[in-house]
Amino acid sequence: MPIYAYRCGSCGFEKDVLQKMSDAPLTACPECNAETFSKQLTAPGFQLKGNGWYATDFKGGPKAAAPKSDNPPPCQGGTGSCACN
């Protein structure tokens, strides 16, 4: 079950609440009983670890460029600057 951060718009009371995703959001502040208790937008608290798709495909920044060759690319049979035209 996820943990949601709530904050009261009236008194500023803050609380983290463990709720099911299907539960209705809380609206009544437990401190001042005002109906201004609402969910806050927070950063997720997880990290991807290990050597799965995350580490092999996305971790570590951009890939190194392929080494350049002195040989031109093979002719593709179209127009342009090809050595075989």
Distance bins in CASP14 RR format, pairs under 12 A and 6 or more apart:
PFRMAT RR
TARGET T0000
AUTHOR 0000-0000-0000
RMODE 2
METHOD distances of the structure
MODEL  1
1 17 0 0 0 0 1 0 0 0 0 0 0
1 18 1 0 1 0 0 0 0 0 0 0 0
1 19 1 0 0 1 0 0 0 0 0 0 0
1 20 1 0 1 0 0 0 0 0 0 0 0
1 21 1 0 0 1 0 0 0 0 0 0 0
1 22 0 0 0 0 0 1 0 0 0 0 0
1 23 0 0 0 0 1 0 0 0 0 0 0
2 16 0 0 0 0 0 1 0 0 0 0 0
2 17 0 0 0 0 1 0 0 0 0 0 0
2 18 1 0 0 1 0 0 0 0 0 0 0
2 19 1 0 0 1 0 0 0 0 0 0 0
2 20 0 0 0 0 1 0 0 0 0 0 0
2 21 1 0 0 1 0 0 0 0 0 0 0
2 22 0 0 0 0 0 1 0 0 0 0 0
2 23 0 0 0 0 0 1 0 0 0 0 0
2 39 0 0 0 0 0 1 0 0 0 0 0
2 42 0 0 0 0 0 1 0 0 0 0 0
2 44 0 0 0 0 1 0 0 0 0 0 0
2 45 0 0 0 0 0 1 0 0 0 0 0
2 46 0 0 0 0 0 1 0 0 0 0 0
3 15 0 0 0 0 0 1 0 0 0 0 0
3 16 1 0 1 0 0 0 0 0 0 0 0
3 17 1 0 0 1 0 0 0 0 0 0 0
3 18 1 0 1 0 0 0 0 0 0 0 0
3 19 1 0 0 1 0 0 0 0 0 0 0
3 20 0 0 0 0 0 1 0 0 0 0 0
3 21 0 0 0 0 0 1 0 0 0 0 0
3 39 0 0 0 0 0 1 0 0 0 0 0
3 40 0 0 0 0 0 1 0 0 0 0 0
3 42 0 0 0 0 1 0 0 0 0 0 0
3 44 0 0 0 0 0 1 0 0 0 0 0
3 45 0 0 0 0 1 0 0 0 0 0 0
3 46 0 0 0 0 0 1 0 0 0 0 0
4 14 0 0 0 0 0 1 0 0 0 0 0
4 15 0 0 0 0 1 0 0 0 0 0 0
4 16 1 0 0 1 0 0 0 0 0 0 0
4 17 1 0 1 0 0 0 0 0 0 0 0
4 18 0 0 0 0 1 0 0 0 0 0 0
4 19 1 0 1 0 0 0 0 0 0 0 0
4 20 0 0 0 0 0 1 0 0 0 0 0
4 21 0 0 0 0 1 0 0 0 0 0 0
4 23 0 0 0 0 1 0 0 0 0 0 0
4 24 0 0 0 0 0 1 0 0 0 0 0
4 25 1 0 0 1 0 0 0 0 0 0 0
4 26 0 0 0 0 1 0 0 0 0 0 0
4 37 0 0 0 0 0 1 0 0 0 0 0
4 38 0 0 0 0 1 0 0 0 0 0 0
4 39 1 0 1 0 0 0 0 0 0 0 0
4 40 1 0 0 1 0 0 0 0 0 0 0
4 41 0 0 0 0 0 1 0 0 0 0 0
4 42 0 0 0 0 1 0 0 0 0 0 0
4 44 0 0 0 0 0 1 0 0 0 0 0
5 13 0 0 0 0 0 1 0 0 0 0 0
5 14 1 0 0 1 0 0 0 0 0 0 0
5 15 1 0 0 1 0 0 0 0 0 0 0
5 16 1 0 1 0 0 0 0 0 0 0 0
5 17 0 0 0 0 1 0 0 0 0 0 0
5 18 0 0 0 0 0 1 0 0 0 0 0
5 19 0 0 0 0 0 1 0 0 0 0 0
5 25 0 0 0 0 0 1 0 0 0 0 0
5 26 0 0 0 0 0 1 0 0 0 0 0
5 37 0 0 0 0 0 1 0 0 0 0 0
5 38 0 0 0 0 1 0 0 0 0 0 0
5 39 1 0 0 1 0 0 0 0 0 0 0
5 40 1 0 1 0 0 0 0 0 0 0 0
5 41 0 0 0 0 1 0 0 0 0 0 0
5 42 1 0 1 0 0 0 0 0 0 0 0
5 43 0 0 0 0 0 1 0 0 0 0 0
5 44 0 0 0 0 0 1 0 0 0 0 0
5 45 0 0 0 0 0 1 0 0 0 0 0
6 12 0 0 0 0 0 1 0 0 0 0 0
6 13 0 0 0 0 1 0 0 0 0 0 0
6 14 1 0 0 1 0 0 0 0 0 0 0
6 15 1 0 1 0 0 0 0 0 0 0 0
6 16 1 0 0 1 0 0 0 0 0 0 0
6 17 1 0 1 0 0 0 0 0 0 0 0
6 18 0 0 0 0 0 1 0 0 0 0 0
6 19 0 0 0 0 1 0 0 0 0 0 0
6 25 0 0 0 0 1 0 0 0 0 0 0
6 26 1 0 1 0 0 0 0 0 0 0 0
6 27 0 0 0 0 1 0 0 0 0 0 0
6 28 0 0 0 0 0 1 0 0 0 0 0
6 29 0 0 0 0 1 0 0 0 0 0 0
6 30 0 0 0 0 1 0 0 0 0 0 0
6 31 0 0 0 0 0 1 0 0 0 0 0
6 36 0 0 0 0 0 1 0 0 0 0 0
6 37 1 0 1 0 0 0 0 0 0 0 0
6 38 1 0 0 1 0 0 0 0 0 0 0
6 39 1 0 1 0 0 0 0 0 0 0 0
6 40 1 0 0 1 0 0 0 0 0 0 0
6 41 0 0 0 0 0 1 0 0 0 0 0
6 42 0 0 0 0 0 1 0 0 0 0 0
7 13 1 0 0 1 0 0 0 0 0 0 0
7 14 1 0 1 0 0 0 0 0 0 0 0
7 15 0 0 0 0 1 0 0 0 0 0 0
7 16 0 0 0 0 0 1 0 0 0 0 0
7 17 0 0 0 0 0 1 0 0 0 0 0
7 26 0 0 0 0 0 1 0 0 0 0 0
7 29 0 0 0 0 1 0 0 0 0 0 0
7 30 0 0 0 0 0 1 0 0 0 0 0
7 31 0 0 0 0 0 1 0 0 0 0 0
7 34 0 0 0 0 0 1 0 0 0 0 0
7 36 0 0 0 0 1 0 0 0 0 0 0
7 37 1 0 0 1 0 0 0 0 0 0 0
7 38 1 0 0 1 0 0 0 0 0 0 0
7 39 0 0 0 0 1 0 0 0 0 0 0
7 40 1 0 1 0 0 0 0 0 0 0 0
7 41 0 0 0 0 0 1 0 0 0 0 0
7 42 0 0 0 0 0 1 0 0 0 0 0
8 14 1 0 0 1 0 0 0 0 0 0 0
8 15 0 0 0 0 1 0 0 0 0 0 0
8 26 0 0 0 0 0 1 0 0 0 0 0
8 27 0 0 0 0 0 1 0 0 0 0 0
8 28 0 0 0 0 1 0 0 0 0 0 0
8 29 1 1 0 0 0 0 0 0 0 0 0
8 30 0 0 0 0 1 0 0 0 0 0 0
8 31 1 0 0 1 0 0 0 0 0 0 0
8 32 1 0 0 1 0 0 0 0 0 0 0
8 33 0 0 0 0 1 0 0 0 0 0 0
8 34 1 0 0 1 0 0 0 0 0 0 0
8 35 0 0 0 0 1 0 0 0 0 0 0
8 36 1 0 1 0 0 0 0 0 0 0 0
8 37 1 0 1 0 0 0 0 0 0 0 0
8 38 0 0 0 0 1 0 0 0 0 0 0
8 39 0 0 0 0 0 1 0 0 0 0 0
8 40 0 0 0 0 0 1 0 0 0 0 0
9 27 0 0 0 0 0 1 0 0 0 0 0
9 29 1 0 0 1 0 0 0 0 0 0 0
9 31 0 0 0 0 0 1 0 0 0 0 0
9 32 0 0 0 0 1 0 0 0 0 0 0
9 34 1 0 0 1 0 0 0 0 0 0 0
9 35 0 0 0 0 1 0 0 0 0 0 0
9 36 1 0 1 0 0 0 0 0 0 0 0
9 37 1 0 0 1 0 0 0 0 0 0 0
9 38 1 0 0 1 0 0 0 0 0 0 0
9 39 0 0 0 0 0 1 0 0 0 0 0
9 40 0 0 0 0 0 1 0 0 0 0 0
10 27 0 0 0 0 0 1 0 0 0 0 0
10 28 0 0 0 0 0 1 0 0 0 0 0
10 29 1 0 0 1 0 0 0 0 0 0 0
10 31 0 0 0 0 1 0 0 0 0 0 0
10 32 1 0 1 0 0 0 0 0 0 0 0
10 33 0 0 0 0 1 0 0 0 0 0 0
10 34 1 0 1 0 0 0 0 0 0 0 0
10 35 0 0 0 0 1 0 0 0 0 0 0
10 36 1 0 1 0 0 0 0 0 0 0 0
10 37 0 0 0 0 1 0 0 0 0 0 0
10 38 0 0 0 0 0 1 0 0 0 0 0
11 29 1 0 0 1 0 0 0 0 0 0 0
11 30 0 0 0 0 0 1 0 0 0 0 0
11 31 1 0 1 0 0 0 0 0 0 0 0
11 32 1 0 1 0 0 0 0 0 0 0 0
11 33 0 0 0 0 1 0 0 0 0 0 0
11 34 1 0 0 1 0 0 0 0 0 0 0
11 36 0 0 0 0 1 0 0 0 0 0 0
11 37 0 0 0 0 1 0 0 0 0 0 0
12 29 0 0 0 0 1 0 0 0 0 0 0
12 30 0 0 0 0 0 1 0 0 0 0 0
12 31 0 0 0 0 1 0 0 0 0 0 0
12 32 0 0 0 0 1 0 0 0 0 0 0
12 34 0 0 0 0 1 0 0 0 0 0 0
12 36 0 0 0 0 1 0 0 0 0 0 0
12 37 0 0 0 0 1 0 0 0 0 0 0
12 38 0 0 0 0 0 1 0 0 0 0 0
12 40 0 0 0 0 0 1 0 0 0 0 0
13 26 0 0 0 0 0 1 0 0 0 0 0
13 28 0 0 0 0 0 1 0 0 0 0 0
13 29 1 0 1 0 0 0 0 0 0 0 0
13 30 1 0 0 1 0 0 0 0 0 0 0
13 31 1 0 1 0 0 0 0 0 0 0 0
13 32 1 0 0 1 0 0 0 0 0 0 0
13 33 0 0 0 0 0 1 0 0 0 0 0
13 34 0 0 0 0 1 0 0 0 0 0 0
13 36 0 0 0 0 1 0 0 0 0 0 0
13 37 1 0 0 1 0 0 0 0 0 0 0
13 38 0 0 0 0 0 1 0 0 0 0 0
13 40 0 0 0 0 0 1 0 0 0 0 0
14 29 0 0 0 0 0 1 0 0 0 0 0
14 30 0 0 0 0 0 1 0 0 0 0 0
14 31 0 0 0 0 1 0 0 0 0 0 0
14 37 0 0 0 0 1 0 0 0 0 0 0
14 38 0 0 0 0 0 1 0 0 0 0 0
14 39 0 0 0 0 0 1 0 0 0 0 0
14 40 1 0 0 1 0 0 0 0 0 0 0
14 42 0 0 0 0 0 1 0 0 0 0 0
15 26 0 0 0 0 1 0 0 0 0 0 0
15 28 0 0 0 0 0 1 0 0 0 0 0
15 29 0 0 0 0 1 0 0 0 0 0 0
15 30 1 0 0 1 0 0 0 0 0 0 0
15 31 0 0 0 0 1 0 0 0 0 0 0
15 37 0 0 0 0 1 0 0 0 0 0 0
15 38 0 0 0 0 0 1 0 0 0 0 0
15 39 0 0 0 0 0 1 0 0 0 0 0
15 40 0 0 0 0 0 1 0 0 0 0 0
16 26 0 0 0 0 0 1 0 0 0 0 0
16 39 0 0 0 0 0 1 0 0 0 0 0
16 40 0 0 0 0 1 0 0 0 0 0 0
16 42 0 0 0 0 1 0 0 0 0 0 0
17 23 0 0 0 0 1 0 0 0 0 0 0
17 24 0 0 0 0 0 1 0 0 0 0 0
17 25 0 0 0 0 1 0 0 0 0 0 0
17 26 1 0 0 1 0 0 0 0 0 0 0
17 29 0 0 0 0 0 1 0 0 0 0 0
17 30 0 0 0 0 1 0 0 0 0 0 0
17 37 0 0 0 0 1 0 0 0 0 0 0
17 38 0 0 0 0 0 1 0 0 0 0 0
17 39 0 0 0 0 1 0 0 0 0 0 0
17 40 0 0 0 0 0 1 0 0 0 0 0
18 26 0 0 0 0 0 1 0 0 0 0 0
19 25 0 0 0 0 1 0 0 0 0 0 0
19 26 1 0 0 1 0 0 0 0 0 0 0
19 39 0 0 0 0 1 0 0 0 0 0 0
21 39 0 0 0 0 0 1 0 0 0 0 0
23 39 0 0 0 0 0 1 0 0 0 0 0
24 39 0 0 0 0 0 1 0 0 0 0 0
25 35 0 0 0 0 0 1 0 0 0 0 0
25 37 0 0 0 0 1 0 0 0 0 0 0
25 38 1 0 0 1 0 0 0 0 0 0 0
25 39 1 0 1 0 0 0 0 0 0 0 0
25 40 0 0 0 0 0 1 0 0 0 0 0
26 34 0 0 0 0 0 1 0 0 0 0 0
26 35 0 0 0 0 0 1 0 0 0 0 0
26 36 0 0 0 0 0 1 0 0 0 0 0
26 37 1 0 1 0 0 0 0 0 0 0 0
26 38 0 0 0 0 1 0 0 0 0 0 0
26 39 0 0 0 0 1 0 0 0 0 0 0
26 40 0 0 0 0 0 1 0 0 0 0 0
27 33 0 0 0 0 0 1 0 0 0 0 0
27 34 0 0 0 0 1 0 0 0 0 0 0
27 35 1 0 1 0 0 0 0 0 0 0 0
27 36 1 0 0 1 0 0 0 0 0 0 0
27 37 1 0 1 0 0 0 0 0 0 0 0
27 38 1 0 0 1 0 0 0 0 0 0 0
27 39 0 0 0 0 0 1 0 0 0 0 0
28 34 1 0 0 1 0 0 0 0 0 0 0
28 35 1 0 1 0 0 0 0 0 0 0 0
28 36 0 0 0 0 1 0 0 0 0 0 0
28 37 1 0 1 0 0 0 0 0 0 0 0
28 38 0 0 0 0 0 1 0 0 0 0 0
29 35 1 0 0 1 0 0 0 0 0 0 0
29 36 1 0 0 1 0 0 0 0 0 0 0
29 37 1 0 1 0 0 0 0 0 0 0 0
29 38 0 0 0 0 1 0 0 0 0 0 0
30 37 1 0 0 1 0 0 0 0 0 0 0
31 37 0 0 0 0 1 0 0 0 0 0 0
46 54 0 0 0 0 0 1 0 0 0 0 0
47 54 0 0 0 0 1 0 0 0 0 0 0
47 55 0 0 0 0 0 1 0 0 0 0 0
47 59 0 0 0 0 0 1 0 0 0 0 0
48 54 1 0 1 0 0 0 0 0 0 0 0
48 55 1 0 0 1 0 0 0 0 0 0 0
48 56 0 0 0 0 0 1 0 0 0 0 0
48 57 0 0 0 0 0 1 0 0 0 0 0
48 58 0 0 0 0 1 0 0 0 0 0 0
48 59 0 0 0 0 1 0 0 0 0 0 0
49 55 0 0 0 0 1 0 0 0 0 0 0
49 59 0 0 0 0 1 0 0 0 0 0 0
50 56 0 0 0 0 1 0 0 0 0 0 0
50 59 0 0 0 0 1 0 0 0 0 0 0
51 57 0 0 0 0 0 1 0 0 0 0 0
51 59 0 0 0 0 1 0 0 0 0 0 0
52 58 0 0 0 0 0 1 0 0 0 0 0
52 59 0 0 0 0 1 0 0 0 0 0 0
53 59 0 0 0 0 1 0 0 0 0 0 0
54 60 0 0 0 0 0 1 0 0 0 0 0
55 61 0 0 0 0 0 1 0 0 0 0 0
56 63 0 0 0 0 0 1 0 0 0 0 0
57 63 0 0 0 0 1 0 0 0 0 0 0
71 83 0 0 0 0 1 0 0 0 0 0 0
72 80 0 0 0 0 0 1 0 0 0 0 0
72 81 0 0 0 0 1 0 0 0 0 0 0
72 82 0 0 0 0 1 0 0 0 0 0 0
72 83 1 0 1 0 0 0 0 0 0 0 0
72 84 0 0 0 0 1 0 0 0 0 0 0
72 85 0 0 0 0 0 1 0 0 0 0 0
73 80 0 0 0 0 0 1 0 0 0 0 0
73 81 0 0 0 0 0 1 0 0 0 0 0
73 82 0 0 0 0 1 0 0 0 0 0 0
73 83 0 0 0 0 1 0 0 0 0 0 0
73 84 0 0 0 0 0 1 0 0 0 0 0
74 82 0 0 0 0 1 0 0 0 0 0 0
74 83 0 0 0 0 1 0 0 0 0 0 0
74 84 0 0 0 0 1 0 0 0 0 0 0
75 81 0 0 0 0 0 1 0 0 0 0 0
75 82 1 0 1 0 0 0 0 0 0 0 0
75 83 1 0 0 1 0 0 0 0 0 0 0
75 84 1 0 1 0 0 0 0 0 0 0 0
75 85 1 0 0 1 0 0 0 0 0 0 0
76 82 1 0 0 1 0 0 0 0 0 0 0
76 83 0 0 0 0 0 1 0 0 0 0 0
76 84 0 0 0 0 0 1 0 0 0 0 0
76 85 0 0 0 0 0 1 0 0 0 0 0
77 83 0 0 0 0 0 1 0 0 0 0 0
77 84 0 0 0 0 1 0 0 0 0 0 0
77 85 0 0 0 0 1 0 0 0 0 0 0
78 84 0 0 0 0 0 1 0 0 0 0 0
78 85 0 0 0 0 1 0 0 0 0 0 0
79 85 1 0 0 1 0 0 0 0 0 0 0
END
